[in-house]
Amino acid sequence: MSKHPRFKSGSNTKDELLEEWLSQWDTINKDGKVSLAEFEEFYKDVSASIDDDDYFEVMMSNAWRL
């Protein structure tokens, strides 16, 4: 978070940025943790917009450095 442009400019704190990030992922239990179900739900929506499974696999591998 310390390299985030809004943190560097002083417009947001690390906690504010973390809360914003969690709001996209922590959607089922809203407990401050991203469960496997929440992770899968997020990527189910993402994968629906990608036509090619091979490309989705490459995208995931690159995003998560797998």
C-alpha positions as CSV (number, residue, x, y, z in Angstrom):
1,M,0.0,0.0,0.0
2,S,2.9,2.4,0.7
3,K,3.5,2.7,-3.1
4,H,-0.2,3.4,-3.9
5,P,-0.4,6.9,-5.6
6,R,-3.2,8.0,-3.2
7,F,-1.2,7.0,-0.2
8,K,1.9,8.7,-1.5
9,S,0.0,11.9,-2.2
10,G,-1.5,11.8,1.3
11,S,-5.1,11.6,0.2
12,N,-5.7,8.2,1.7
13,T,-4.2,6.2,4.7
14,K,-3.1,2.6,4.4
15,D,-6.2,1.6,6.3
16,E,-8.5,3.4,4.0
17,L,-6.9,1.8,0.9
18,L,-7.1,-1.6,2.5
19,E,-10.8,-1.1,3.4
20,E,-11.5,-0.1,-0.2
21,W,-9.6,-3.2,-1.6
22,L,-11.4,-5.5,0.9
23,S,-14.8,-4.1,-0.2
24,Q,-14.2,-5.7,-3.6
25,W,-13.2,-9.1,-2.2
26,D,-14.7,-9.5,1.2
27,T,-18.3,-9.7,0.0
28,I,-19.9,-12.8,1.7
29,N,-18.9,-12.7,5.3
30,K,-17.6,-9.1,5.6
31,D,-15.1,-10.2,8.3
32,G,-12.0,-8.5,7.0
33,K,-10.7,-11.7,5.5
34,V,-11.0,-13.0,1.9
35,S,-12.3,-16.6,2.0
36,L,-11.8,-19.1,-0.8
37,A,-15.5,-18.7,-1.6
38,E,-15.1,-14.9,-1.9
39,F,-12.0,-15.4,-4.0
40,E,-13.8,-17.8,-6.3
41,E,-16.9,-15.6,-6.6
42,F,-14.8,-12.6,-7.6
43,Y,-13.0,-14.5,-10.3
44,K,-16.2,-16.2,-11.5
45,D,-17.4,-12.7,-12.5
46,V,-14.0,-11.8,-14.1
47,S,-13.8,-15.1,-16.0
48,A,-17.2,-14.5,-17.5
49,S,-15.8,-11.5,-19.5
50,I,-12.9,-13.5,-20.9
51,D,-13.7,-15.7,-24.0
52,D,-10.6,-17.9,-24.0
53,D,-9.8,-20.2,-21.1
54,D,-6.1,-20.4,-22.0
55,Y,-5.9,-16.6,-21.9
56,F,-7.7,-16.6,-18.5
57,E,-5.2,-19.1,-17.2
58,V,-2.2,-17.0,-18.4
59,M,-3.8,-13.9,-16.9
60,M,-4.3,-15.6,-13.5
61,S,-0.7,-17.0,-13.5
62,N,0.7,-13.6,-14.3
63,A,-1.5,-11.7,-11.8
64,W,-0.6,-14.1,-8.9
65,R,2.9,-14.9,-10.1
66,L,2.1,-18.7,-10.2
